[in-house]
Amino acid sequence: MPFSLYLLAMAVFAMGTSEFMLAGLLPHIASDLDVAVGTAGTLTSAFAAGMAVGAPLVVALARNWPRRSSLLGFILVFAAAHVAGAITTSFPILFATRVVAALANAGFLAVALTAAATLVSPDKKGRALAVLLSGTTVATIAGVPGGSVLGTVLGWRATFWAVAALCLPAALGILKGIPAGRVREEATGRLALRAELAQLTRPRLILVMLLGALVNAATFGSFTFLAPVVTDTAGLGELWISVVLVLFGAGSFIGVTFAGQLSDQRPGLVIAVGGPLLLIGWPALAMLADKPVALLVLVFVQGALSFALGGTLITRVLYEATGAPTMAGSYATAALNVGAAVGPLIAATTLSTAVGNLGPLWSSGLFVAITLLIAFPLRTVIAVGRSTEVLQ
């Protein structure tokens, strides 16, 4: 894999730390800003919604810019939003900074996904995506738990400052490793934009975007509210939140790496095996969450399965959107973050029900069940080069 791909992954690490870090900070933010934990959880949905809506819009505006300039501009705006979030005492302002950061993250990730696909041969998109997403999974292993510990010891604002600082070496890496040239002229004209947007009318593309969004809704719905499960349901101390996040991140790294080797040629196998296991895992975690050992094991397993299945489906988005060379990354980003926005919102509504802290885990099981009900009858359509006529 090209070295510049790893530089992009480093930047994704900084942004992934921010996207996931609230899972360990929500109780502190809620207490400091005098809002309910469920209300604080909307910060995650605000970030995801900003990315889902912003990715196509921001990339459409920036598609004529040189990739290096785009990536650098996005990451600097992202850093500035975190500085603003670190100093505010108002929840609405913090909410607004999350939306701005999300728009910058959306633009960055969409451009990076498209760039990653062009840095390798056409049959290695899955592997390239795995390298890029490894920045996110490493964030869940090191960045997010580290941020949780930092927030516990020094306060949640310190974590925002740390993320802003992480952006600086990533920006330097972009300057050093990404070529300054423009994208091809034929991919940037007004007619080309219409043609790329027209790809969204293709049922095969819509199918894989929907499935990717549903799996990500399950992932984020539970991940966002893991902290109260750890401290209240399992009865563990606050520092165990970081341990659980590390385990989830370690599992996600293994899952996305393993799936990256299969998603180019055997996506149907990942779905057929990983899907049912993921479906069983969420209810199992809900029923065994009060047992610390079971909680730790299942969190690791669910991290691996969630990212293996989700990463494979997002890879399919890039394959199905080859007719949109500059917008494909934004479609993949939108699919990821529609799920990341909807999942926590649905999960938050379950916190006030009889199942309490376990509600998000049950809602994740429901999202995966819906995914499989849609995917299994059409699994050969999702696979590479098979039954291509079914939905075209």
Residue pairs with C-beta under 8 A, 6 or more apart in sequence:
1 119
1 120
1 127
1 128
1 131
2 119
2 120
3 177
4 119
4 177
4 178
5 116
5 119
5 120
5 128
5 131
5 132
6 131
7 170
7 173
7 174
7 176
7 177
7 178
8 71
8 112
8 115
8 116
8 132
8 135
8 174
8 178
9 131
9 132
9 134
9 135
9 138
10 135
10 169
10 170
10 173
11 71
11 75
11 108
11 112
11 135
11 167
11 170
11 171
11 173
11 174
12 108
12 109
12 112
12 132
12 133
12 135
12 136
12 139
13 135
13 136
13 138
13 139
13 143
13 166
13 170
14 75
14 78
14 139
14 143
14 163
14 166
14 167
14 170
15 75
15 78
15 105
15 108
15 109
15 135
15 139
16 135
16 136
16 137
16 138
16 139
16 140
16 143
16 144
17 139
17 143
17 144
17 147
17 163
17 166
18 47
18 78
18 82
18 101
18 105
18 163
19 47
19 48
19 105
19 136
19 139
19 340
20 136
20 139
20 140
20 143
20 144
20 223
20 245
21 143
21 144
21 147
21 148
21 151
21 159
21 163
22 29
22 40
22 41
22 43
22 44
22 47
22 224
23 44
23 144
23 148
23 223
23 224
23 225
23 226
23 227
23 245
24 144
24 145
24 147
24 148
24 151
24 152
24 227
24 241
24 242
24 245
25 147
25 148
25 151
25 156
25 159
26 37
26 40
26 41
26 43
26 224
26 225
26 227
27 37
27 40
27 227
27 228
27 231
28 151
28 152
28 155
28 156
29 35
29 40
29 43
29 94
29 156
30 36
30 37
30 39
30 40
32 155
32 156
33 40
33 89
33 90
33 91
33 94
34 91
35 91
37 228
37 351
38 348
38 351
38 352
39 91
40 91
41 224
41 225
41 344
41 347
41 348
42 95
42 344
42 345
42 348
43 94
43 95
43 98
44 220
44 224
44 340
44 344
45 340
45 341
45 342
45 344
45 345
46 95
46 98
46 99
46 102
46 341
47 98
47 99
47 101
47 102
47 105
47 340
48 102
48 220
48 337
48 338
48 339
48 340
48 341
48 344
49 99
49 102
49 337
49 341
50 98
50 99
50 100
50 101
50 102
50 103
50 105
50 106
50 337
51 102
51 103
51 105
51 106
51 109
51 333
51 334
51 336
51 337
51 340
51 341
52 106
52 333
52 334
52 336
52 337
52 338
52 340
52 341
53 334
54 102
54 103
54 106
54 107
55 106
55 107
55 109
55 110
55 329
55 330
55 331
55 333
55 334
55 337
56 110
56 327
56 330
56 331
56 334
58 74
58 103
58 106
58 107
58 110
58 330
59 106
59 107
59 110
59 111
59 114
59 326
59 327
59 329
59 330
60 193
60 327
60 330
62 70
62 73
62 107
62 111
63 183
63 187
63 188
63 193
63 326
63 327
64 182
64 183
64 188
65 73
65 182
66 180
66 181
66 182
66 183
67 111
67 115
67 178
67 179
67 181
67 182
67 183
68 174
68 175
68 178
68 179
68 180
69 180
70 107
70 108
70 111
71 108
71 111
71 112
71 115
71 174
71 178
72 171
72 174
72 175
74 104
74 105
74 107
74 108
74 111
75 104
75 108
75 167
75 170
75 171
75 174
76 167
76 171
77 100
77 101
77 103
77 104
78 101
78 104
78 105
78 108
78 167
79 163
79 164
79 167
79 168
79 171
80 164
81 97
81 98
81 100
81 101
81 104
82 97
82 101
82 160
82 161
82 163
82 164
82 167
83 160
83 161
83 164
84 93
84 97
84 100
85 94
85 97
85 98
85 101
85 160
86 157
86 158
86 160
86 161
86 164
87 157
88 94
88 97
102 337
106 330
106 333
106 337
109 329
109 333
110 327
110 329
110 330
110 332
110 333
111 329
112 132
112 329
113 129
113 132
113 318
113 328
113 329
113 332
113 333
114 325
114 326
114 327
114 328
114 329
114 330
115 178
115 329
116 125
116 128
116 129
116 131
116 132
116 329
117 125
117 128
117 129
117 318
117 328
117 329
118 325
119 128
120 127
120 128
122 322
123 264
123 265
124 264
125 264
125 315
125 318
125 319
126 259
126 260
126 261
126 262
126 263
126 264
126 312
126 315
127 260
127 261
127 264
129 260
129 263
129 311
129 314
129 315
129 318
130 256
130 257
130 259
130 260
130 261
130 263
130 311
131 260
133 256
133 307
133 311
133 314
134 253
134 256
134 257
136 252
136 256
137 249
137 252
137 253
137 255
137 256
137 257
137 307
138 249
138 253
139 249
140 245
140 246
140 248
140 249
140 252
140 253
140 303
141 246
141 249
141 250
141 252
141 253
142 246
142 249
143 166
144 245
144 249
145 241
145 242
145 243
145 245
145 246
145 249
146 162
146 242
147 159
147 162
147 163
148 159
148 241
148 242
148 245
149 239
149 242
150 158
150 159
150 162
151 158
151 159
152 238
152 239
152 241
152 242
182 188
183 325
183 326
184 325
186 192
187 325
187 326
188 326
192 326
193 327
195 323
195 324
196 323
196 324
196 325
196 326
196 327
197 324
197 327
199 205
199 321
199 323
199 324
199 327
199 331
200 206
200 331
202 320
202 391
202 392
203 391
203 392
204 320
204 381
204 388
204 391
204 392
205 317
205 320
205 321
205 331
207 374
207 378
207 381
207 382
207 391
208 313
208 316
208 317
208 320
208 335
208 382
209 317
209 331
209 332
209 334
209 335
210 335
210 374
211 313
211 371
211 374
211 375
211 382
212 310
212 313
212 314
212 316
212 317
212 332
212 335
212 336
212 339
213 335
213 336
213 338
213 339
213 342
214 339
214 367
214 368
214 370
214 371
214 374
215 278
215 306
215 309
215 310
215 313
215 339
215 367
215 368
215 371
216 310
216 335
216 336
216 337
216 338
216 339
216 340
216 343
217 338
217 339
217 340
217 342
217 343
217 346
217 364
217 367
218 278
218 282
218 306
218 339
218 343
218 363
218 364
218 365
218 367
218 368
218 371
219 306
219 307
219 310
219 339
219 340
219 343
219 364
220 339
220 340
220 343
220 344
221 343
221 344
221 346
221 347
221 360
221 363
221 364
221 367
222 282
222 285
222 302
222 343
222 347
222 360
222 361
222 363
222 364
223 248
224 343
224 344
224 347
224 360
225 344
225 347
225 348
225 351
225 357
225 360
226 241
226 244
226 245
226 248
226 299
227 241
228 357
229 289
229 295
229 357
229 358
229 360
229 361
230 236
230 240
230 241
230 244
230 295
231 237
231 238
231 240
231 241
232 357
233 289
233 290
233 357
233 358
234 240
234 289
234 290
234 291
234 292
234 295
235 290
235 292
236 292
240 292
243 296
244 295
244 296
244 299
247 296
247 299
247 300
247 303
248 299
248 300
248 302
248 303
249 303
250 300
250 303
251 299
251 300
251 301
251 302
251 303
251 304
251 305
251 307
252 303
252 304
252 306
252 307
253 307
254 304
255 303
255 304
255 305
255 306
255 307
255 308
255 309
255 311
256 307
256 308
256 311
258 304
258 308
259 270
259 274
259 307
259 308
259 309
259 311
259 312
260 311
260 315
262 269
262 270
262 312
263 270
263 311
263 312
263 315
263 316
264 315
264 384
265 384
266 383
267 312
267 313
267 315
267 316
267 382
267 383
267 384
268 379
268 380
268 382
268 383
268 386
270 308
270 309
270 312
271 309
271 312
271 313
271 375
271 376
271 379
271 382
272 376
272 379
274 305
274 308
274 309
274 312
275 309
275 368
275 371
275 372
275 375
275 376
276 372
277 301
277 305
278 302
278 305
278 306
278 309
278 368
279 365
279 368
279 369
279 372
281 298
281 301
281 302
281 305
282 302
282 361
282 362
282 364
282 365
282 368
283 361
283 362
283 365
284 298
285 294
285 295
285 298
285 299
285 302
285 361
286 355
286 358
286 361
286 362
286 365
288 294
288 295
288 298
289 295
289 357
289 358
289 361
310 336
313 335
313 382
314 332
314 335
314 336
316 382
317 328
317 331
317 332
317 335
318 328
318 329
318 332
319 384
321 327
321 328
321 331
321 332
322 328
324 331
339 367
343 363
343 364
343 367
344 360
346 363
346 367
347 359
347 360
347 363
347 364
348 360
349 359
350 359
350 360
350 362
350 363
351 357
351 359
351 360
353 359
355 362
375 382
378 390
378 391
380 386
380 387
380 390
381 387
381 388
381 390
381 391
